[in-house]
Amino acid sequence: MSDEWAELNDRQRAYLRALYDCDQATEAMRRERAARGAYDRTSASEWRWQMYGPVAPPSALYTALLSARLVDPGTGATWHAMEDRGLVRCRSVPDALGVPLLEV
């Protein structure tokens, strides 16, 4: 176990696991599409961003955390605490109406 992992609390570990699972699901879907001939040249630095939201329908990442009962007013602070440690990157992207959405 790395020192960084040991320093995380259970909530932060759960967030990283959910993020990793969503990333791996996206990668598998892209591989499957490419095998069917629908190759997409979008760089990994772009497609690896995972939408958190809020969006409708809920994103896979939001749904995973909601299922684990980890969505609450502290969600943004949890992502940003991990960003401060250099474990994830967060960005805000506007939806069609200009409402900011969180991507990790």
Protein Blocks (a to p, Z undefined) as FASTA:
>chain_A
ZZklmmpcfklmmmmmmmmmmmmmmmmmmmmmmmnopacfbdfklmmpccfbjcddddfk
lmmmmmnopacfklmmmmmmmmmnopaccdddddfkopacddZZ
